[in-house]
Amino acid sequence: MLELGKGYHEIFGRAVDAIPAFRERGLTFMSGKTLMERCLQADGNIGENFRDNHFYIALFNVKDPDDDRVKVVLANEHPELLDRIVPGVELIDEGGLPIEREHGRNFYRDLSGFKIGRNSASELQNDPYALSLLRKGFWEFVAEGDIKLARDFRNRLAQANGLSEDQVMGVCPSVGKGARLYSVYPFNRGFSTYGLTALNYNISHFVGVEN
């Protein structure tokens, strides 16, 4: 069990187990913004644990059911999706939560999020460090509009890894059907994020945060 400090509770396992456990305990699934803040601010072993491990964050990759466009969605703003992630949930395309039309409503259209077009998604799948302006907007979205946090994080990350700012914080969306979670590689590996996570069998660190 990782030492993450007071108010932070880790579960090592699958999304379908961790997320309902957090919600039952009144914990908030850790956002990308919170992870960035903890990597910058936490000291000692706690800081090292946030910087040196691979985490899943409260960020959905949602494919348009009718196209290969993608929306990146702040999961904690959509409890109607989190409520559906439970053990035994029926998933599609090797681990995606279905996002389909029901009762005449287009769930994808109604979701608010950061949009990645078909061609951009394909380019980032081939090279997660392509499209620097799009990636900058992506990470500002993950930081929930805190542009200074996103800028300071990118700068410190590049310095710590001896790389240019264009060589860190890669983004690789998924065009697999349904909603999936983004995972983030450790600070010392460039903090790139991948939206490929199957909700029912990928195992890693999930963190619930006390409100």
N, C-alpha and C positions, 0 to 999 in steps of 0.2 A: 504494500500500500504506500503510495507516494505521500510524503509530507508536503502539504500545500498551504498550510496556515489555517487560522481560525476562520470558519465560515465557508470553507471549500471542502467538498466531499467527493472523493473519487470512486468510481465504479469501473473496474476493468472487465469488459465484456462486450455485449452486443447492444445496438441501439434499441431493439425491441424489448430488452430487459432493463437497460439503464434509464431510458426516458420515462417510462411509467413509474419506476421506483422514485425518481426525482419528484415527479408530480404528486405522488402519494405522500411524500414527506414535505411538500411545500417548498421545494428547492427549484431554482431557476437554472435551466440548462445553460452552461457557460457559453457566452457569445465570443465571437472573434475579437470584438473590442476589449472585453475583459481579459482575454488571453494576452493581447498585445500590452495592455496596461500592466499586467502581472509580470510579463517578461522584462519590462523596463523598470518596474518599481520594487519588486520583491527582492529581499536580500538573502544572503547565505544559502543554506541548502534549499530553502523554499524557492528562491529565485532560480537556482540551478535546476530544480525539478520542473519548473514551468518552461525553462529554456531548452532542456535536454531531452524532452519527451515528445512523442507524437500524440496529438489530441484530436478528437472529433469536436466540432463546434456547432453552435446552434445556427446553422446556415444551410438552407436547402438549395439544391440544384434541381430545378423543375423543368422538364422538357415539355414543349408545346405538343399536345396529343396529335396535332395535324401537321407538324413541321419539325425541323431540327433546330428551331429557335429555343433559347433557354432563358429562363428567369432565375436570378439568384435572389433568394427570399430569406429575410430575417425570421428564423423559425419561431422565436418567442413572440413575434407579433401575429402569429397564426396558430393559436391554440387548437383551432379546428383540425389542423393537420397533426399536431403533436398528440392530440387525443386519440388518433387512429393508430398510433404506433404502440402496439401491445403484443405480447407473446401470442403467436398463432395467427396474426393478421395475414390476410391473403395478399401476397406481393406479386409483382410482374417483372418479367425481363431480368431475372436473376437479382432480385432484391429491391425493386423500386415500389414505392407506395403509389397505387393508381391515382391518377389525376384525370378524370374523365368527365364528360357531361352527365349531369344527373338532374332530373326534374327541370330540364330546360336551361340549366345554368352552366356556363362555361367556367369551370374553376380556374383554369389557367389564365383566362382573360381577366378575371376579377382579382387575381393575386397581385399585390404591389411588390415591386422588386427591381433589381438592376438587370437590364436586358442585354443579352448577348445574341447577336444575329447568327444565322446559319453559317455564313462564311467565316465570321470571326471565331465561332466555336470550333470549326474545323481547323483553322490556323493555329489556335491555341492548343488543340490536341496534338498537333504535329510539333509545336514548339511552345511550351508554357511561358517562355520569356519573350515571345513576340508581342506586338501591339502594346507598346509601353503606355500610351495614353489611355487605352481601354483598361489596362491593369491598374493604372493609377486611380481611375474612377471606381473600379471594383473595390480596391482596398479602402478608399474613402467611404464607400458604401458600407463595407464591413465594419469600419470604425464609427459607423452611425453618424456620419457628417462631421466628425472631429478631424478636420483636415490637419491640424497641428500634430495630433497623435500619429496619424498615418505618415506624415512627413518625417517627424522625429524618429519614428520606429524604423522607417526605411533607411534613414541616414545612419542610425546606430547599427542596424543589422549589416549594412554594407561594410561599414568600418570594421566591425567585429570579424567578418569573414574575409576581409581583404579583397572585396569585389566592388565593382561599380554598382550603382543603384539599379541599373537595368538588368543586372545579373542575379537579383534576389526577388523574392515575393512573386514567383511564378504562379500562373493560374491555368488549371486544366479542367474545363467543364466537361460534363458528360452529356451525350445525347441518348443515353439509355432511357427507356420509357419510365415515366413516373417521377416521384420525388426521391432524392437521395441526399445524404449529408456530405458536407465538405469535411475533409480531414486536413490537418496542417502538420507539415514536417517540422522537426525541431529547429530552433533558432540557429544552431550551429550548422544546419544543412540548408539554410537559405529561406526557411519559412514559406515554402511554396505550398499551395493548397490544391486538392484534387476532389472533384465532385462526383467520384465514382462509387462511393461507399454503398455497399449492399446493407440494408437495414437488419438483415437476419443472420449474417454470418461473419462479417468483419469484426474482429475483436481488438480493442485497444482501450485507451483511457478516455472516459467520459467524466465530466466534472459538474456537480450540482452546486449552486451558490445560494447561500442563505440570503433571503431578502431583507 
